[in-house]
Amino acid sequence: MSPIEADHHTRRYRKVLAIAGSDSGGGAGIQADLKTISALGCYGMTAITALTAQNTLGVHGIHAVPPGFIEDQIEAVLSDMGADAVKIGMLFSPELIEAVARQLRKHTVRNIVLDPVMVAQSGDKLLQDEAIEALTALLFPLADVVTPNIPEASVLLHRKIDGADQIASAACDIARFGSRSVLVKGGHLQSGESLDVLYLTESQRALSLTGERIATSNNHGTGCTLSSAIASFLALGKNLEEAVRSAKVYIGEAMSEGAHYRLGKGSGPVHHFYNVWL
């Protein structure tokens, strides 16, 4: 489907609002979101929740944006331009979560993709411990899909998840927080292939999505990229299962092409624009 539609000699963008933190290194966060959204043919808009001093080696500082200004950003975008999908990433505090939830309910937003960002690739904490309860209570019920990785799923369920056979049950249990679906990403497991499980709450189906495991240290921002890709494909009109499958293909190819590059001294980014330039 084309990212723009003809309608009485005018064209309409497919719009994705990214609500997340800024990564000064450009590999994750809002920067990765905008690159992904643009690469997939959609129009990206932002509400920045936090500024981070960050590079390929780690997070060196976090400056949270006041909750009231988060609401101002979201209100400005949704009251004027609207959104075909919303991706939510780093939120950091309970107050920020409450502000975001308030605006999403006010504007009855659809196609919400929630990436429950808790820890950066470097191991730096990006979500306060006291914010987890607010996240599950206020935002999970609004989400069409929640995309935790294995460590995040373990935190949410208060149990260790260390095998591929446990991913489906974890996705099912996380769905009890109220989201329409859950995608548990198995990239942290040391197995021969990349296994993710998509659990569809209404039909109570668990779909195993496998892919090639790519040997690369350029894996910074993969979670941000995947969730933004899902939101973009939803904005383009794909159903949830199609959007997730298409996003998994996109992140796999972005990682594969990005493996050939070297940027910085630590974990580099994926190649968001592999389908545009090499």
N, C-alpha and C positions, 0 to 999 in steps of 0.2 A: 504494500500500500504506500502511496506517495505521502511524504511528510506534509504536503500542502494540498489543499482542496480548492478546486475552482467553484465559485459560487457567484453568479451574476457579475462576471468580469473581475472579481476580487479573489484573493487567495487567503487561506487561513493556515497559520502555523499550528503544528501539534506541540503543545506547551507542557514543559515539565518544570515544576518548582522543586529545587533542592534546598532542604533545610538542614544545614550541617555546619561543621567547623571549617575554618580555612587552614590549609597546609601550605606554609610558605615555601616548601620544597616542591610543590606542584604535583606530587605523585598520588596523593589521597585527598579526602575531604572535598570541599566545594570545587577545587580545581579539577580533580578527577571526575567529579560529577558533570561539570560543564563540558569537559573534553568528551566524555562518553555520550552525553545527550546530543552534542553537536555532531559527533561522528556517526550517530545513528539517524540523523536527519530531523531532529527535533529542535525546538527553541528553548534554551535554558534560562531559568530565572532563579534567583537565590534569596535566601534569608540566612544570614551568617550568625551562627550561635556562639562562636568562640573564635579567637585568633590564637594560632599556635606558632611558636618559633620552632621550626621543624626542618629536618633534612633527612638524608638517607640513613643516618646513624641513630636518629631518635628524636624525641620531643624534648625541647630545652626550656619550654615555658608555655603556659596557657593563660590567656586573658579572656574570661567569659564576658559575653555581651549582656547588658542588663535585660532582664525578661521583658520589660515594657518596650524596649527597642526591638526585640524579636517580634513582638506583636505588631509593632508599627511596620516592620518590613513585610510581614505576611499580609497584613491588611492592605498595604499599598499595592502589592502584586495581585492579590485575589479580587479585591474590589474593582480593579480596573481591567486587568488582562485575563483573570481566571487561570485555571490550570486543567489540563487533561489527565495529569498524573502528578503525584507528589512523592518524592523520595526524602526520607528522614534519616539522618545520620547522627553525628555526635551532638549530644544535648547537655552533658556534663552535670547538671544539677536538677533537683526536684522542681525548683522555681521555673527553670527553662521549659521543662516538660509540661508543667501546668499551663504556661503561656502558649505553647504550640498547640496543645490539645484544645484549648479554648478557641483559638482561631479556626482550627480545622472543623470543629463542631459548628461554629458560627456560619462558615461558608459551605457547609455540607459537601466537603471535598470527596471525590471518588478516586479510585485507583491509587491507594496509599501503600507505599512500600516502606517498611520500617526495618532499617538495619540497626540492631541494638548494639551500637559501638561501645565497647567497654574498655578494651585495651588495644593500643597501637601495635603494629607489627613488631616494633622494637621492644614491646613489653611495658611501655609507659601507660599508666592508667588514664583513661579519658572519660570515665563516668564515676561520679562519687558513689560510694556504697549505699548511701541513703536514697539515691535516686532510682535504684532498681525497682523498688516497690511502686513508685510513682509511674515508672515506665510501663510496667505490666498492668497496672490498674487503669491508667488513663489513655495510653496510646495503643496497646495491643488490641483492645476491642474495636478500635477505629481502622485497623490495618487490614488490607486485602491479603498481604503476605508479609511475614516476619522472617528475617534471614540471618539467624545466628550461626556462628561457626561453632566448632566443638567446645572450645573453652567458654564461650558465652552461654551455650546450651547447658553446660555443667553448672555455671553460676545460677542460671535461672531455675534449674531443677534441684539444686543442692545435692548433686551426686556426680560421681566421676563417670565419664563416657569415654571408653578407651577401646572400643571395637566397632567394626562396621555393622555387626548384628544388633547394636544398641541404638543406632541412629534413627530407625523408624519409630521405635517406641518413644524416643526422646521427642521427635517431632509431634507425635500424637499427644504427648503429655503437655508440651508447650502450647498446643492449640487450645487447651483448656483455659488459657488466659483470655480467649475470646476472639482471636484473629480468624479471618476467613481461611487462611492457609498458613503453613509454616514450611520454610525451606531450611533444613539443617545441612550445613556445608561440611563435608568430611575431609577437607584439605589437610587438616592437622594430623590425620591418621597416617601412619607409615604403612600404606598398603600399595599394591601394584598398580592400582588405577584410582582415579579421582571419583569418589562416590558421594553424591548428594542425595537427600531424600526430600521430596515434596509431599507434604501431607495436606490433602484437601478436606477441610473440616466437615462440610455439609455432606459429602458422599462418603466420608470416612475411608478414603483411599490413600495409600502410601505408594508413591511412584519412585522407583530407583532410577537416578539419572547418572550414568557413568560417562567418564571421559578419560582421555590420556593424561597421566600424571607427567607434568612438564618439569624437568630438572633445571631450575633457574633460581638465582638469588634475587632476581628482579620481580619480586612479588609484593612490593609496597602498594597499598591501595586496591588490592584485588576485591575486597569486600565492598568498598565504596563503588567501584566500577561495576561489579555484578548487580548491585541493587539499583544503580542508576540505569543500567541497561534494561532491567526488568521494567522499571517505570517508563522508560522510553518506548519499549515495545507495547506496553499497555496503552500508552498515549497514541500509538500508531494504529490501535484497534485490535491487536491480538488478544485472545482470551488468556486467562491466567496461566494455564499449562503451556500454551504456545509461547507466551512471553518469557517464562522461566527457561524453557528449552532453548529458545533463541539467544537468551542472555548468556546461558552456559556456553554455547558455541562461541559467542563473541569474546567472552573473557578467556576462553581457551586459546583462541587465535591471537588475542592481544598479548597474552603471556608468551606464546610460542615465538611471535615476531619480536617481542621486547627482549627475549633472552639473548639476542644477538648484539645488544647495545650495552654500553657501560656508562653509568652516570653516578658520580659521587663515590664515596668510600664504603657504603653499606648496602642496604637493600634498595635497589633501584625500582623505577616504575615499570608498569606494563606499557605496551605501545598502543595507546588509545586510537591512533589514526592509521593503523596498519592497512586499513582498506582505502586510505586516501593517499598516503605517501610512505615510502620505505626509507 
